[in-house]
């Protein structure tokens, strides 16, 4: 028996057991609704979202010349 074949078989066996363990430990299915509910809860809850009356943000756009100078800059609300 070649000593290298023993190492290869051992490594393959260890990999196979590790892969099977990973598959079995990840058997819990997570559906989209569960993820959405968790995301909403992590960001303040559905009540907080329903109480939002208005959302404001500023959008800034900058255009540059190829040499790096600013060509145009605009900010919109």
Secondary structure as GFF3:
##gff-version 3
##sequence-region A 1 77
A	DSSP	alpha_helix	3	25	.	.	.	ID=ss1
A	DSSP	alpha_helix	32	42	.	.	.	ID=ss2
A	DSSP	alpha_helix	46	50	.	.	.	ID=ss3
A	DSSP	beta_strand	59	64	.	.	.	ID=ss4
A	DSSP	beta_strand	70	76	.	.	.	ID=ss5
###
